[in-house]
Amino acid sequence: MSDGIILCYSIHHTAIDGIGTTVILDALAALCRSPNAGPEILRTNPLKEQQSRQKIFEAASALSIKVHSQNGDLSSLCKPTPGSIPCTPASRKFVVNADKVAKLKTECATILKNQSNHYASKISSNVILTAVIWLCTIRAIIKAEPTPMPTKSCAVLVAGARSKLRPKLPPSYLGNAVILHEAYTPLAAIISSTIGSNNRTHTTPRLYHDDIKFLAELASLVHTAQASITNETIRELISTRAASDNWAAKTRPRDVIVSSLRNFPTYQHDFGPVLGPVRDFDFLEHRVPGEAWIFPARYKDRASPWEVRLTLEPAVMGNVDKDRLMMWLGPREISKV
C-alpha cells in the first residue's frame, strides 16, 4: 500500500480464482473508503453464488461424459513434472518495455499475414508475451539438458470459463472458474536452431529473424488453443470432473504453464485516505518450476510495462537470462531465490 502496509492473502485455487479474489479486494477497498457501507459493496451475494453453482452443476449433468485427451501419449511427448525437486527453484520478476512487446506483435503479425494465417490480425500482446515465455523456456531447457529431448513441447494455458460457458457465469462469481488448456509445438526446428547458436557470442542484443519466425508460430498455436475453448469443451470438462472420485489437481506434463492477470484492475483499487492505492503487487513465494504469471498492468494505457514472475530450476533460469531474445528485450529483473 502507499503508506507501507503490506496486505497479504492466500487462496486455495480449487475454491476461488483470481477474478473471485479481485471481487473480494474490491469490496475490501470500498469498505476502507466507507467504513459504514452496507453489504451492497460486495458485487455478489449468497443467492447469486448459489445460482452460479447451480449453472455449473447443470452443465455437468447436461452432457454424457466424454473422457478424452488431445494427446493420448502425452507423457511421451512432454517432459513429466518431477515428483521431487532436487534444488530450490529460482523465481524472478522481469519487467519488459511495452514498446518492444508491441514491435514483436507487429513483426509476428506480418509473418502470419504472409502465410495467409487468418489469425494474423487477432494475435494480442498477451499472446505474444506468452509465446516469448514459452520459446525462451524451451531453449533454456534444451541448453541445460544434454539428454535427448522429446519431440514436442507443451505449454499449459490458464483460461477463464465465465464468459465461455452457456449460460454465462457472472463476472462477480467468487468460485474457481478457470480451466487449463494445452498447446503443443514440434521441437526439431527449435532444437536445431538452439544448438546451432550455442557457440555464437551475442555481444550486441538484436532481434533475429529466426526468433520472430518461432514466435509467430508459437503465438498462432497459443491463440488457436485459446480460441478452441468453447461451451461444449467446458461442459465436457465439468462433467468429467463431476463424475470423478478425485477432485485433486492433476499434474500435467509441461514445460511451462502461463497465467495472465494483465487485465486485472489491481492497481485501480483505492483503499481510502489512510491506506491509499496499491503501490506494488507480487507473490511472496512461488516455487513450482515452469510456472509463469503475467502480472496486472500498473497503468491503464498500452505503455504500461509488462511484468512477469517466472520460476525455473536455477540452471534453466540462467539460460533464460542469456537467451538472445531475452537480451534484446532487456528486462529489468528482481530475483527471489
Secondary structure as GFF3:
##gff-version 3
##sequence-region A 1 337
A	DSSP	alpha_helix	18	33	.	.	.	ID=ss1
A	DSSP	three_ten_helix	39	41	.	.	.	ID=ss2
A	DSSP	alpha_helix	46	62	.	.	.	ID=ss3
A	DSSP	alpha_helix	74	77	.	.	.	ID=ss4
A	DSSP	beta_strand	90	96	.	.	.	ID=ss5
A	DSSP	alpha_helix	98	114	.	.	.	ID=ss6
A	DSSP	alpha_helix	125	144	.	.	.	ID=ss7
A	DSSP	beta_strand	152	160	.	.	.	ID=ss8
A	DSSP	beta_strand	178	186	.	.	.	ID=ss9
A	DSSP	alpha_helix	188	196	.	.	.	ID=ss10
A	DSSP	alpha_helix	209	227	.	.	.	ID=ss11
A	DSSP	alpha_helix	231	243	.	.	.	ID=ss12
A	DSSP	beta_strand	256	260	.	.	.	ID=ss13
A	DSSP	three_ten_helix	266	268	.	.	.	ID=ss14
A	DSSP	alpha_helix	272	275	.	.	.	ID=ss15
A	DSSP	beta_strand	291	294	.	.	.	ID=ss16
A	DSSP	beta_strand	306	312	.	.	.	ID=ss17
A	DSSP	alpha_helix	314	322	.	.	.	ID=ss18
A	DSSP	alpha_helix	324	329	.	.	.	ID=ss19
A	DSSP	beta_strand	332	336	.	.	.	ID=ss20
###
